[in-house]
Amino acid sequence: MIGCQPDQLRVLRMLVPIGAAGFVLLTFGVVTLEVWPTVFGASLIVLAQLWRIDRLVVFLREHAVACAAVDRLSRSVGPRWPSCRA
């Protein structure tokens, strides 16, 4: 299995508090019927989610490259080598 680099994990872990802060602001804005915390909280939530989706696309591309390399090796070595697609 392909693991994440430490800097990528740090970015993903940073997105959780950003999204949580956005949720708190959004909830506060809805409860108090204030516009700016509601809009700012929703913006933080969307920003964190889009950034997370972008990171996951990078992981998917890295995994696809690694799987292609493993499959090439599997075909050259034979059936005893495990396939990445299993």
N, C-alpha and C positions, 0 to 999 in steps of 0.2 A: 504494500500500500504506500502511496506517495504521501509524505508528510509535509506540513507547512513549515516554511522558514520562520525563525523567531521574529523577524521584523514584520512579517505578514500576520502572525498571530497577535503581535502587539497592536497592530492597526485594527484587527477584528475585535480585540478586547476593548479598545478605545471606543468603538462604535456603540457598545452596549450602554455605557453611561450617557452618551450623547442622545441616544434614543430614549432612555429613561428620563432624562431631563426634559426632553421634548414632550413626553407623555405627562409629566408633572405639570409643565406649563400649559399644555392643552387642557388638562383636567381643571386646573385653576381658572383658566380663562372661560371655560364653559360654565363652571359653577358660579363664578362672579359676574358672568356676562360681560367680560372685558374683551375687546377685539384684539389688542396687540399680543397678549400672551397666547391667545388661541391660535392666531396666525403664525406667530413665531414658534410655538410648540409643534404645530403641524408641519411647519417647514423643517424643523430639526428632525422630526421623525422621518419625513420623506428623504431628507439628505442622508441620514444614516442608513436607511434601507437601500437607496440607490448606490451608495458607496459600497455596502456589503455585497450587493449583487455584482458590482464591477469586480470586486476581489474574487468572488466565486467563479466568475468567467475566466479570470487569470488562472485559478486553480484547475479548472476544467481543461484549459488549453495545455497546461503543464502535464496534466494526467494523460491527455490524448497523445502527446509526444512520447511520454514514457511508455505508454501501452504499445505504441507503434514499434518502439525499439525492442520491447520484450517479445512482441509477436514475431518480429524479424529474427530474433535470437532463437525463439522457439522453433521456427521453421528450419533454421540451420542446424540446430542441435538434435531435434527429433521430438517424439511424443513424450519423453520423460521430463521435459522442461514444462513447468506449469504455464498456462496461458493467462494473459492479463484479462481476458474477456469472460473468464469463468464466473 
